[in-house]
Structures are given as structure tokens and as C-alpha cells.
Amino acid sequence: MQKALLISILAATVLIPIFAARGGSVKQAVKRSTVATVVFCVVYWIGLVFVYPSLTPSKKKPTQPGMTAQ
């Protein structure tokens, strides 16, 4: 899973400038790049907060004999 997170960051690093370069002027390209970066950060944050924890197995402590779970 860590590899997928790293690849997504690397892909965004390459794809956002490619997406922004299609603008007609430098000002338009900077706007597109800024918007794309903000959108990527928000989507990435949502993924880390909600999706990633549900994909990782939970690490439960083994219970000792004679102890009750709360």
C-alpha cells in the first residue's frame, strides 16, 4: 500500500504540469496548475483519512488469559 501512495505522489508530480501546460498563456497555466494541485491535495487527504485506514488490517493486542476485554 505504501508503494501505491508513493506512485500516486510521483504521478501527480508529473501529470499536474502536463495538464497545466495545455494552457494558452503562462498565467492560465499557473492557474490550472494551482487548481489541479489543490484538488489533488484535497482528494489525497480524503483518501488518507477515510480510505487508507479501512484498507490496512487492524492490529489488535492479544488478550492475556484471565483479563477481560473492555
N, C-alpha and C positions, 0 to 999 in steps of 0.2 A: 504494500500500500504506500509506503514511503517513496518508492520508486515512481509511482503514478503521480504523487504530489510534486515531486521534483520535475518530472517530464512536463506536467501542466504549467509550471512556472517557466520552464525553458521555452515551451511552445508559445506562451503569451509574450515572452520577451522577443520572439521572432515575428509572431503574427500581428501584434499591435502596430509596429512600424510599417509592415507591409500594407495593412489595412489603411493606415493614415497616409501613406504615400500616394494613394489614388486621388487625393485632393488636388484641386487646381492650383491653389496658392499655398504658401508657407503658413499663412495664418489659418487657413482652413485645415491644413494637415495637422497643425498643433492642436486645434480644437478637437478634431477627430481622435487624435492620439490621447488627449486628456480624457475625453468621454469614454473611450474604449478602456483606458486604464482604470478609471473609476468603476465602470461596470464590471470589469474583471475582478477588481478587489472586493466588491460587494458580493458577487457570486461566489468567489473563493472563500470569503469569510462565512457565508451561509453554509457552504459545503463543510467547512471545518467545524462549525458549531453544531450542525444538525445531522449531516450525513456521515461524516467520518467516525464519530463515536458509535453510531449504530453498526458500522461495518467491522469494528475491532471487537474481538472477544473480550468479555469482561473477566477480570482477574479477581476471583473470589478467594478469600483466605480460607484455608481448610479449617474446619472446626475441630477442636480438641474434644476427646471423649469427656463427658460429664458437664460440658458447657452448653448453655442454651443459646440459640441464635435470637437476636433481637430484631 
